[in-house]
């Protein structure tokens, strides 16, 4: 692996490659070239080779990539070869929906705790997974007892920084934030924010622009049906 810093865009693309490889594996495909991978999933073959090149040499001349081997390599690179235990702060509609999302398990993430400060919710079983809602004041103890290593913030913006401070004090270094707020984190703590409103406003900007150019179609993948099925399962 090269010593230069790997960008977040690169690691995000690795996740996309892994999903594509999972689709190919499910279809029984044993080998594939970067060009064929790019054509089937509307990717960029040069970018695929560059991204993978940061981590080693995975292709075989005249063969391409062995699908299962590359799946294993990317899984290890992303740290998905070991289980991650997740806690969610905020047992409202969003927090409960996230706790119920069955797609986490396919990437080795398991939601093990829900936290809230509402006495009406504390002690209740939430969602299909029947996860107990715990008092957020117990967060540090539960993180230790349940070996939680990833936390999700699903609270209103006004409470998000306070919650993040509690999470950091509990020793958590990886946080997914759904609150529409810019948060200040300590060095060594990674906070990734998913702002749904910003994404929708970006789409609104697109719709507000005059229609220009023409719509281009990507090449039809050999395993398009399999890919579409897989995507529906992941939604």
Secondary structure, 3 states (H helix, E strand, C coil): CCCCCCCHHHHHHHHHHHHHHHHHHHCCCCEECHHHHHHHHCCCHHHHHHHHHCCCCCCECCCEEEHHHHHHHHHHHCCCCCCEEEEEECCCHHHHHHHHCCCHHHHCEEEEEEEECCCCCCCCEECCCCEEEEEHHHHHHHHHHHCCCEEEECCCHHHHHHHHHHHHHCCCCEEEECCCCCCCCCCCCEEEECCHHHHHHHHHHHHHCCCCCCCCCCCCCCCHHHHHHHHHHHC
